[in-house]
Amino acid sequence: MNNYAKRLCTWTLAALCLAPALSWAHGAVDQPISRQVYCRTLPDFWSGNPSDAGCAALAKKSGQYPGQQWNEVAHLIKEPGYNDPETVKREVPDGTLCAAADIKKDGLNIVSDDWYRTDVVPSNGMIDVRIIGTAPHVPSFAKVFLTRPGFDPTRSPLTWNDLVLIHTEQLPTAQTNWGSNPPALPSSGYFKFPVPIPSGQIGKATLFVQWQRIDPAGEGFYNCSDINIAGGGVPAPWVDLGQFIDAVMNELKAGDSVHFRILDNTPQAKEVVDITLPITPSNLDPKIWGRQLADQINPSIAKVGEKQGSNIVFNPTDPSVNSVFTTAKGYSKAMAIIPGGEKPIDPRAPEAVIDSHAPVKSGDTFTMNGRNSKFYNNGPIRWQWDNDFLGGNFHESTATFTAPTVDKTTTVNISLTVYDGSNYKNDRATTTVTVNPGSGGGEYPAYVPGTNYKAGDKVSHNGSNYECKPWPATGWCSLPAYEPGHANGNWVNAWDKL
């Protein structure tokens, strides 16, 4: 405690002497409030079963650790790797973003509608983002991402493809004057900056902030803030991407499918709209299938029609005059015919299945298998193994573990989560494996008091093996007072230790 007080005084004095030319080493987003910060602020956080449903699920999966370490949801990516988006994606892979790929904080990645959600109303198309910190460090920068329109963060695990970079901020100095807006948790300073919200995007979303230290070690902090965007974005001018249905589509036949995409303006040209529409004799007319396809496009991304003032109105009479309009510069579109159609995406979630395993001994290496898990699409899939003990080598559907050291028969939990990259759904299965002590125990039936044991019967009990003595001692083997290995010592008259 004395050392903590000395460090706290040192940091406080440093803030007084150096402000505002100071930034902060450990921290998190408190506006809009991030998952771990919100849970840590709850009065019943330390109970282990907080009243908030989202935080209760976090505690059940990861305990109090993520909230206790609210300012260290972090991952190290050495310089210059943290400046390369592809390196960051490898280091903090899909499905682990909210916990910074830290398995001890994996509860922050739970897909749920129970997370606390902040209502935000953009003012002139902007909202404020604030990062609070607890310790001094060198300059940094922040990248702010928002889930793409149409993505539902309450139903699918968060992936990099679900995020759109909306703002980057250099953070050379920090502020220390809180004024009338104190931090959600005790902190020494903060960064605050405006962030633009895309016009037309409303509803449930996740704001993801990557706050990166600029230093050789490359400590980066990753935060998920659940928000509900109300109206108020700044209207943006429409950008014409060109004709919706061109002459190439005249060769479309019943049984084919129309594949329509809109690609964003990033170097990766990610698909923000990807629709496959089956064509049958009943909708072969472009007046029909054109309208069906246009109605499936998220209007916050693009609209199809003719520009009439500030509105885009679909022309159902002459589909050739309709164009594709977006509010984002640099987007592009693509439409193609898929001969013979394409298998639609199956909406069913995958089913995680773990094959059972026979008991193992301390220190044994054993392999668990999820090969019988079920997937209903042919798209990309991902496997994630978890356990309640350290160690493990994972390879997709299989995982190899080293059994922990135990002094009595113990069970350990092993879990498998499977993800379907086609419909972004997942499922989790958990099984138990019995671990017996490495030196003796577990080879024979467990000792049960009161059993009518006979001479020569062998049992296992508390990590050791025993054999019932021959007559005249045999009768004592069934008596609880002669429990093998008991501290009273009577057992030596009834049992032989093997």
HUKA-V391978 format. One record per residue. N is the residue number from 1. SS is DSSP state (H for helix, E for strand, - for the rest). PHI is phi in whole degrees, 0 to 359 (none if undefined). NEAR is the number of other C-alpha atoms within 12 Angstrom. Layout:
# HUKA-V391978
n=N ss=SS phi=PHI near=NEAR
n=N ss=SS phi=PHI near=NEAR
This chain:
# HUKA-V391978
n=1 ss=- phi=none near=7
n=2 ss=H phi=298 near=8
n=3 ss=H phi=297 near=9
n=4 ss=H phi=296 near=10
n=5 ss=H phi=297 near=11
n=6 ss=H phi=297 near=12
n=7 ss=H phi=295 near=16
n=8 ss=H phi=297 near=20
n=9 ss=H phi=296 near=16
n=10 ss=H phi=299 near=18
n=11 ss=H phi=295 near=27
n=12 ss=H phi=295 near=22
n=13 ss=H phi=297 near=16
n=14 ss=H phi=298 near=23
n=15 ss=H phi=295 near=30
n=16 ss=H phi=293 near=18
n=17 ss=H phi=278 near=13
n=18 ss=H phi=255 near=19
n=19 ss=- phi=303 near=23
n=20 ss=- phi=264 near=22
n=21 ss=- phi=278 near=23
n=22 ss=- phi=212 near=31
n=23 ss=E phi=230 near=40
n=24 ss=E phi=228 near=43
n=25 ss=- phi=277 near=40
n=26 ss=- phi=234 near=33
n=27 ss=E phi=178 near=43
n=28 ss=E phi=197 near=53
n=29 ss=E phi=277 near=44
n=30 ss=E phi=246 near=40
n=31 ss=E phi=219 near=38
n=32 ss=- phi=293 near=41
n=33 ss=E phi=298 near=37
n=34 ss=- phi=280 near=44
n=35 ss=H phi=301 near=49
n=36 ss=H phi=291 near=49
n=37 ss=H phi=292 near=42
n=38 ss=H phi=300 near=40
n=39 ss=H phi=298 near=44
n=40 ss=H phi=293 near=35
n=41 ss=H phi=280 near=26
n=42 ss=- phi=292 near=27
n=43 ss=- phi=301 near=15
n=44 ss=- phi=259 near=19
n=45 ss=H phi=304 near=28
n=46 ss=H phi=286 near=21
n=47 ss=H phi=291 near=18
n=48 ss=- phi=85 near=26
n=49 ss=- phi=219 near=23
n=50 ss=- phi=297 near=25
n=51 ss=- phi=289 near=21
n=52 ss=- phi=288 near=26
n=53 ss=H phi=296 near=20
n=54 ss=H phi=297 near=31
n=55 ss=H phi=289 near=42
n=56 ss=H phi=293 near=34
n=57 ss=H phi=294 near=29
n=58 ss=H phi=299 near=38
n=59 ss=H phi=295 near=33
n=60 ss=H phi=295 near=22
n=61 ss=H phi=274 near=26
n=62 ss=H phi=237 near=30
n=63 ss=- phi=69 near=29
n=64 ss=- phi=269 near=32
n=65 ss=H phi=302 near=31
n=66 ss=H phi=300 near=41
n=67 ss=H phi=287 near=37
n=68 ss=H phi=298 near=25
n=69 ss=- phi=260 near=28
n=70 ss=- phi=303 near=40
n=71 ss=- phi=264 near=39
n=72 ss=- phi=225 near=35
n=73 ss=- phi=279 near=45
n=74 ss=E phi=222 near=37
n=75 ss=E phi=213 near=36
n=76 ss=E phi=267 near=29
n=77 ss=- phi=230 near=30
n=78 ss=- phi=298 near=21
n=79 ss=- phi=297 near=19
n=80 ss=- phi=262 near=19
n=81 ss=H phi=302 near=25
n=82 ss=H phi=291 near=33
n=83 ss=H phi=271 near=26
n=84 ss=- phi=255 near=15
n=85 ss=H phi=304 near=22
n=86 ss=H phi=292 near=18
n=87 ss=H phi=296 near=17
n=88 ss=H phi=299 near=32
n=89 ss=H phi=295 near=25
n=90 ss=H phi=289 near=21
n=91 ss=H phi=288 near=25
n=92 ss=- phi=239 near=31
n=93 ss=- phi=286 near=27
n=94 ss=- phi=310 near=31
n=95 ss=- phi=86 near=40
n=96 ss=- phi=239 near=34
n=97 ss=H phi=297 near=44
n=98 ss=H phi=291 near=46
n=99 ss=H phi=252 near=44
n=100 ss=- phi=55 near=42
n=101 ss=- phi=62 near=31
n=102 ss=- phi=261 near=29
n=103 ss=H phi=297 near=31
n=104 ss=H phi=290 near=30
n=105 ss=H phi=247 near=35
n=106 ss=H phi=298 near=35
n=107 ss=H phi=300 near=38
n=108 ss=H phi=292 near=49
n=109 ss=H phi=269 near=43
n=110 ss=- phi=303 near=37
n=111 ss=- phi=273 near=33
n=112 ss=- phi=198 near=28
n=113 ss=- phi=266 near=24
n=114 ss=- phi=269 near=22
n=115 ss=- phi=298 near=35
n=116 ss=- phi=299 near=32
n=117 ss=- phi=237 near=30
n=118 ss=E phi=273 near=26
n=119 ss=E phi=282 near=22
n=120 ss=E phi=238 near=32
n=121 ss=E phi=240 near=25
n=122 ss=- phi=302 near=28
n=123 ss=E phi=250 near=21
n=124 ss=- phi=54 near=19
n=125 ss=- phi=80 near=26
n=126 ss=E phi=233 near=24
n=127 ss=E phi=231 near=32
n=128 ss=E phi=269 near=26
n=129 ss=E phi=243 near=37
n=130 ss=E phi=234 near=36
n=131 ss=E phi=249 near=49
n=132 ss=E phi=259 near=43
n=133 ss=E phi=226 near=37
n=134 ss=- phi=237 near=32
n=135 ss=- phi=207 near=30
n=136 ss=E phi=289 near=34
n=137 ss=E phi=199 near=30
n=138 ss=- phi=278 near=25
n=139 ss=- phi=302 near=25
n=140 ss=E phi=210 near=34
n=141 ss=E phi=218 near=34
n=142 ss=E phi=233 near=37
n=143 ss=E phi=246 near=34
n=144 ss=E phi=247 near=38
n=145 ss=E phi=244 near=35
n=146 ss=E phi=229 near=40
n=147 ss=E phi=300 near=39
n=148 ss=- phi=294 near=36
n=149 ss=- phi=302 near=31
n=150 ss=- phi=92 near=29
n=151 ss=- phi=280 near=31
n=152 ss=- phi=255 near=29
n=153 ss=- phi=290 near=38
n=154 ss=- phi=271 near=28
n=155 ss=- phi=234 near=24
n=156 ss=- phi=225 near=30
n=157 ss=- phi=295 near=39
n=158 ss=- phi=283 near=42
n=159 ss=- phi=236 near=34
n=160 ss=H phi=297 near=30
n=161 ss=H phi=291 near=30
n=162 ss=H phi=274 near=31
n=163 ss=E phi=250 near=36
n=164 ss=E phi=240 near=34
n=165 ss=E phi=289 near=29
n=166 ss=E phi=249 near=29
n=167 ss=E phi=194 near=28
n=168 ss=E phi=232 near=22
n=169 ss=E phi=227 near=28
n=170 ss=E phi=278 near=23
n=171 ss=E phi=233 near=30
n=172 ss=- phi=280 near=23
n=173 ss=- phi=222 near=26
n=174 ss=- phi=234 near=36
n=175 ss=E phi=255 near=29
n=176 ss=- phi=232 near=32
n=177 ss=- phi=268 near=20
n=178 ss=- phi=284 near=19
n=179 ss=- phi=59 near=10
n=180 ss=- phi=265 near=6
n=181 ss=- phi=233 near=16
n=182 ss=- phi=294 near=18
n=183 ss=- phi=288 near=32
n=184 ss=- phi=294 near=31
n=185 ss=- phi=224 near=32
n=186 ss=- phi=306 near=22
n=187 ss=- phi=214 near=35
n=188 ss=- phi=260 near=38
n=189 ss=E phi=182 near=43
n=190 ss=E phi=204 near=43
n=191 ss=E phi=245 near=41
n=192 ss=E phi=219 near=32
n=193 ss=E phi=205 near=26
n=194 ss=E phi=280 near=24
n=195 ss=E phi=228 near=31
n=196 ss=E phi=281 near=33
n=197 ss=- phi=256 near=42
n=198 ss=- phi=306 near=36
n=199 ss=- phi=299 near=31
n=200 ss=- phi=89 near=30
n=201 ss=- phi=277 near=35
n=202 ss=- phi=225 near=32
n=203 ss=E phi=93 near=28
n=204 ss=E phi=290 near=30
n=205 ss=E phi=204 near=40
n=206 ss=E phi=239 near=48
n=207 ss=E phi=266 near=46
n=208 ss=E phi=245 near=42
n=209 ss=E phi=243 near=46
n=210 ss=E phi=256 near=46
n=211 ss=E phi=255 near=47
n=212 ss=E phi=244 near=46
n=213 ss=E phi=290 near=38
n=214 ss=- phi=261 near=30
n=215 ss=- phi=199 near=22
n=216 ss=- phi=301 near=18
n=217 ss=- phi=291 near=20
n=218 ss=- phi=70 near=29
n=219 ss=E phi=287 near=35
n=220 ss=E phi=237 near=42
n=221 ss=E phi=247 near=46
n=222 ss=E phi=236 near=44
n=223 ss=E phi=226 near=50
n=224 ss=E phi=249 near=46
n=225 ss=E phi=245 near=45
n=226 ss=E phi=273 near=43
n=227 ss=E phi=226 near=36
n=228 ss=E phi=234 near=29
n=229 ss=E phi=274 near=34
n=230 ss=E phi=269 near=24
n=231 ss=- phi=296 near=23
n=232 ss=- phi=137 near=22
n=233 ss=- phi=293 near=24
n=234 ss=- phi=280 near=20
n=235 ss=- phi=301 near=23
n=236 ss=- phi=248 near=24
n=237 ss=- phi=293 near=19
n=238 ss=- phi=286 near=30
n=239 ss=E phi=249 near=24
n=240 ss=E phi=276 near=26
n=241 ss=E phi=270 near=28
n=242 ss=E phi=111 near=26
n=243 ss=E phi=302 near=25
n=244 ss=- phi=289 near=39
n=245 ss=- phi=243 near=36
n=246 ss=- phi=256 near=22
n=247 ss=H phi=297 near=16
n=248 ss=H phi=301 near=15
n=249 ss=H phi=283 near=29
n=250 ss=H phi=293 near=16
n=251 ss=H phi=271 near=20
n=252 ss=- phi=296 near=31
n=253 ss=- phi=234 near=24
n=254 ss=- phi=301 near=24
n=255 ss=- phi=101 near=22
n=256 ss=- phi=280 near=26
n=257 ss=E phi=228 near=31
n=258 ss=E phi=261 near=38
n=259 ss=E phi=250 near=30
n=260 ss=E phi=241 near=32
n=261 ss=E phi=224 near=32
n=262 ss=E phi=237 near=32
n=263 ss=E phi=254 near=26
n=264 ss=- phi=280 near=30
n=265 ss=- phi=262 near=21
n=266 ss=- phi=277 near=20
n=267 ss=- phi=302 near=12
n=268 ss=- phi=278 near=15
n=269 ss=- phi=48 near=19
n=270 ss=- phi=289 near=24
n=271 ss=E phi=278 near=26
n=272 ss=E phi=263 near=35
n=273 ss=E phi=226 near=34
n=274 ss=E phi=213 near=27
n=275 ss=E phi=235 near=29
n=276 ss=E phi=243 near=29
n=277 ss=E phi=245 near=39
n=278 ss=E phi=292 near=30
n=279 ss=- phi=250 near=30
n=280 ss=- phi=236 near=20
n=281 ss=H phi=303 near=16
n=282 ss=H phi=283 near=15
n=283 ss=H phi=236 near=23
n=284 ss=- phi=294 near=25
n=285 ss=- phi=296 near=24
n=286 ss=H phi=299 near=35
n=287 ss=H phi=295 near=23
n=288 ss=H phi=271 near=22
n=289 ss=H phi=292 near=33
n=290 ss=H phi=298 near=39
n=291 ss=H phi=291 near=29
n=292 ss=H phi=300 near=26
n=293 ss=H phi=291 near=34
n=294 ss=H phi=299 near=38
n=295 ss=H phi=289 near=20
n=296 ss=H phi=274 near=23
n=297 ss=- phi=281 near=29
n=298 ss=- phi=298 near=26
n=299 ss=- phi=295 near=26
n=300 ss=- phi=282 near=29
n=301 ss=- phi=257 near=38
n=302 ss=E phi=202 near=41
n=303 ss=E phi=226 near=38
n=304 ss=E phi=245 near=42
n=305 ss=E phi=156 near=36
n=306 ss=E phi=253 near=27
n=307 ss=E phi=282 near=23
n=308 ss=E phi=232 near=14
n=309 ss=- phi=67 near=9
n=310 ss=- phi=263 near=15
n=311 ss=E phi=251 near=19
n=312 ss=E phi=246 near=25
n=313 ss=E phi=241 near=24
n=314 ss=- phi=288 near=28
n=315 ss=- phi=263 near=24
n=316 ss=- phi=280 near=22
n=317 ss=- phi=277 near=17
n=318 ss=- phi=233 near=19
n=319 ss=H phi=298 near=30
n=320 ss=H phi=289 near=26
n=321 ss=H phi=271 near=24
n=322 ss=- phi=284 near=31
n=323 ss=E phi=240 near=30
n=324 ss=E phi=258 near=41
n=325 ss=E phi=240 near=39
n=326 ss=E phi=230 near=39
n=327 ss=- phi=256 near=29
n=328 ss=- phi=247 near=29
n=329 ss=- phi=285 near=19
n=330 ss=- phi=89 near=20
n=331 ss=- phi=287 near=30
n=332 ss=E phi=220 near=31
n=333 ss=E phi=234 near=34
n=334 ss=E phi=207 near=29
n=335 ss=E phi=227 near=30
n=336 ss=E phi=214 near=26
n=337 ss=E phi=262 near=30
n=338 ss=E phi=258 near=24
n=339 ss=- phi=300 near=21
n=340 ss=- phi=74 near=17
n=341 ss=- phi=83 near=21
n=342 ss=- phi=215 near=20
n=343 ss=- phi=299 near=20
n=344 ss=- phi=292 near=19
n=345 ss=- phi=287 near=22
n=346 ss=- phi=281 near=19
n=347 ss=- phi=284 near=17
n=348 ss=- phi=293 near=19
n=349 ss=- phi=288 near=27
n=350 ss=- phi=294 near=33
n=351 ss=E phi=239 near=27
n=352 ss=- phi=279 near=33
n=353 ss=- phi=226 near=28
n=354 ss=- phi=245 near=34
n=355 ss=- phi=296 near=24
n=356 ss=- phi=292 near=23
n=357 ss=- phi=226 near=22
n=358 ss=- phi=293 near=19
n=359 ss=- phi=304 near=26
n=360 ss=E phi=234 near=34
n=361 ss=E phi=258 near=32
n=362 ss=- phi=309 near=30
n=363 ss=- phi=85 near=19
n=364 ss=- phi=291 near=22
n=365 ss=E phi=265 near=21
n=366 ss=E phi=219 near=28
n=367 ss=E phi=243 near=28
n=368 ss=E phi=259 near=37
n=369 ss=E phi=230 near=29
n=370 ss=- phi=249 near=35
n=371 ss=- phi=297 near=22
n=372 ss=- phi=270 near=19
n=373 ss=- phi=297 near=29
n=374 ss=E phi=249 near=26
n=375 ss=- phi=233 near=32
n=376 ss=- phi=252 near=27
n=377 ss=- phi=230 near=23
n=378 ss=- phi=262 near=17
n=379 ss=- phi=284 near=19
n=380 ss=- phi=295 near=18
n=381 ss=E phi=232 near=30
n=382 ss=E phi=221 near=33
n=383 ss=E phi=243 near=36
n=384 ss=E phi=226 near=36
n=385 ss=E phi=263 near=40
n=386 ss=E phi=223 near=36
n=387 ss=E phi=208 near=34
n=388 ss=- phi=261 near=23
n=389 ss=- phi=217 near=23
n=390 ss=- phi=281 near=19
n=391 ss=- phi=100 near=19
n=392 ss=- phi=145 near=23
n=393 ss=E phi=240 near=20
n=394 ss=E phi=245 near=22
n=395 ss=E phi=217 near=19
n=396 ss=- phi=51 near=22
n=397 ss=- phi=281 near=29
n=398 ss=E phi=236 near=30
n=399 ss=E phi=215 near=28
n=400 ss=E phi=251 near=25
n=401 ss=E phi=236 near=33
n=402 ss=E phi=252 near=24
n=403 ss=- phi=298 near=34
n=404 ss=- phi=291 near=31
n=405 ss=- phi=280 near=24
n=406 ss=- phi=227 near=26
n=407 ss=- phi=254 near=21
n=408 ss=- phi=209 near=25
n=409 ss=- phi=302 near=30
n=410 ss=E phi=223 near=26
n=411 ss=E phi=248 near=26
n=412 ss=E phi=238 near=29
n=413 ss=E phi=263 near=26
n=414 ss=E phi=230 near=37
n=415 ss=E phi=238 near=32
n=416 ss=E phi=229 near=37
n=417 ss=E phi=248 near=36
n=418 ss=E phi=246 near=38
n=419 ss=E phi=240 near=39
n=420 ss=E phi=257 near=36
n=421 ss=- phi=286 near=30
n=422 ss=- phi=275 near=25
n=423 ss=- phi=247 near=26
n=424 ss=- phi=61 near=36
n=425 ss=E phi=250 near=36
n=426 ss=E phi=217 near=35
n=427 ss=E phi=210 near=32
n=428 ss=E phi=228 near=29
n=429 ss=E phi=232 near=29
n=430 ss=E phi=227 near=27
n=431 ss=E phi=225 near=27
n=432 ss=E phi=244 near=24
n=433 ss=E phi=236 near=32
n=434 ss=E phi=276 near=27
n=435 ss=E phi=246 near=36
n=436 ss=E phi=260 near=35
n=437 ss=- phi=304 near=30
n=438 ss=- phi=291 near=26
n=439 ss=- phi=252 near=24
n=440 ss=- phi=82 near=26
n=441 ss=- phi=97 near=33
n=442 ss=- phi=95 near=32
n=443 ss=- phi=283 near=27
n=444 ss=- phi=240 near=22
n=445 ss=- phi=302 near=20
n=446 ss=E phi=292 near=25
n=447 ss=- phi=295 near=33
n=448 ss=- phi=233 near=21
n=449 ss=- phi=303 near=18
n=450 ss=- phi=89 near=15
n=451 ss=- phi=291 near=21
n=452 ss=- phi=280 near=17
n=453 ss=- phi=287 near=31
n=454 ss=- phi=249 near=22
n=455 ss=- phi=304 near=23
n=456 ss=- phi=92 near=20
n=457 ss=- phi=296 near=27
n=458 ss=E phi=248 near=28
n=459 ss=E phi=224 near=35
n=460 ss=E phi=245 near=32
n=461 ss=E phi=205 near=31
n=462 ss=- phi=51 near=29
n=463 ss=- phi=88 near=32
n=464 ss=E phi=227 near=31
n=465 ss=E phi=245 near=29
n=466 ss=E phi=221 near=35
n=467 ss=E phi=232 near=33
n=468 ss=E phi=294 near=36
n=469 ss=- phi=291 near=28
n=470 ss=- phi=287 near=19
n=471 ss=- phi=305 near=16
n=472 ss=- phi=263 near=14
n=473 ss=- phi=276 near=24
n=474 ss=H phi=305 near=26
n=475 ss=H phi=300 near=24
n=476 ss=H phi=288 near=29
n=477 ss=H phi=300 near=39
n=478 ss=H phi=273 near=27
n=479 ss=- phi=272 near=24
n=480 ss=H phi=303 near=22
n=481 ss=H phi=294 near=21
n=482 ss=H phi=250 near=32
n=483 ss=- phi=309 near=35
n=484 ss=- phi=300 near=38
n=485 ss=- phi=82 near=29
n=486 ss=- phi=295 near=19
n=487 ss=- phi=295 near=11
n=488 ss=- phi=290 near=13
n=489 ss=- phi=82 near=14
n=490 ss=H phi=297 near=20
n=491 ss=H phi=301 near=28
n=492 ss=H phi=297 near=25
n=493 ss=H phi=279 near=27
n=494 ss=- phi=244 near=34
n=495 ss=E phi=234 near=40
n=496 ss=E phi=251 near=28
n=497 ss=E phi=280 near=26
n=498 ss=- phi=271 near=24
